């Protein structure tokens, strides 16, 4: 069956870095856009960054210049390199994969905590 699995979250000090990974599998159809979203306690889920199959990227203003999204189409995997992390980046980070035909699927989420 279709699976979207994130990894790489954890606890990091302010100014530190983390790299999230997300692997999508289980369908014969191609994946169009893959993206990272986050949800902090008491807040709505928001887009962090996404990337098309052609490599076009889109970032939230709050992470521009600090986060970089990349993708390996052969592996159906997307990465999020997060640098200069701030306490306000603390959230559960979710991966989303948008397949042709079958639609959008979400991962289970991975916790990122930025604290000293």
C-alpha positions in Angstrom: 0.0 0.0 0.0 1.0 3.6 -0.3 3.4 4.8 2.4 4.9 8.1 3.3 7.6 7.8 6.0 9.5 10.6 7.6 12.7 10.4 9.7 15.3 12.7 11.1 13.5 14.8 13.8 14.8 15.4 17.2 16.0 17.9 19.8 18.5 20.6 18.7 19.8 23.8 20.3 19.0 27.2 18.8 21.3 27.9 15.8 21.8 24.2 15.2 20.9 22.0 12.1 18.8 19.0 11.3 18.0 17.1 8.2 14.7 15.5 7.6 14.0 12.7 5.1 10.8 11.4 3.6 10.4 8.3 1.5 7.2 7.7 -0.5 6.4 4.2 -1.9 3.6 1.8 -2.9 2.2 3.2 -6.1 3.0 2.8 -9.8 2.0 6.3 -10.5 4.5 9.2 -10.6 4.7 11.7 -7.8 4.2 15.3 -8.7 4.9 17.6 -5.8 6.5 16.6 -2.5 6.5 19.0 0.4 7.1 19.6 4.1 4.5 21.1 6.4 4.6 21.8 10.1 2.1 22.2 13.0 3.0 23.8 16.3 0.8 23.3 19.4 -2.4 25.4 19.1 -1.6 26.4 15.5 -2.8 25.4 12.1 -0.6 23.2 9.8 1.4 25.4 7.5 3.5 24.8 4.4 7.3 25.0 5.0 8.5 24.1 1.6 7.6 22.1 -1.5 9.3 20.9 -4.6 7.9 19.8 -8.0 9.1 16.8 -9.9 11.0 19.2 -12.1 12.8 20.8 -9.2 10.9 24.0 -8.8 10.8 25.0 -5.1 8.5 27.1 -2.9 9.3 28.3 0.7 7.5 29.9 3.5 8.9 33.4 4.2 9.8 32.4 7.7 12.3 29.7 6.5 13.8 31.3 3.4 17.6 31.4 3.5 17.7 28.9 6.4 15.9 25.7 5.0 16.6 23.9 1.8 14.4 21.3 0.2 15.7 18.8 -2.3 14.5 15.7 -3.9 15.7 12.4 -5.4 13.1 11.4 -8.0 14.6 7.9 -8.5 14.1 7.1 -4.8 10.8 9.1 -4.4 12.5 10.8 -1.5 12.5 14.4 -0.3 14.8 16.1 2.1 14.6 19.2 4.2 17.9 20.6 5.4 17.2 23.0 8.3 20.0 25.4 9.4 20.0 28.2 11.9 17.1 26.7 13.8 15.1 28.9 16.1 12.7 28.0 19.0 9.8 29.1 16.8 10.7 26.2 14.4 9.5 23.8 17.0 6.7 21.7 15.6 5.7 18.4 14.2 6.9 18.2 10.6 4.8 16.3 8.1 5.7 15.1 4.7 3.2 15.2 1.8 3.4 13.4 -1.5 1.0 14.2 -4.3 0.7 11.3 -6.7 -0.8 11.4 -10.2 -4.2 9.7 -10.3 -4.4 8.6 -6.6 -3.9 12.0 -5.0 -2.3 13.3 -1.8 -0.9 11.2 1.1 0.6 12.3 4.4 3.3 10.9 6.6 2.8 10.3 10.3 4.9 13.3 11.3 8.3 13.8 13.1 8.9 16.0 16.1 11.4 18.8 15.8 12.2 20.6 19.1 14.6 23.6 19.2 15.5 24.4 22.7 18.5 25.1 24.9 
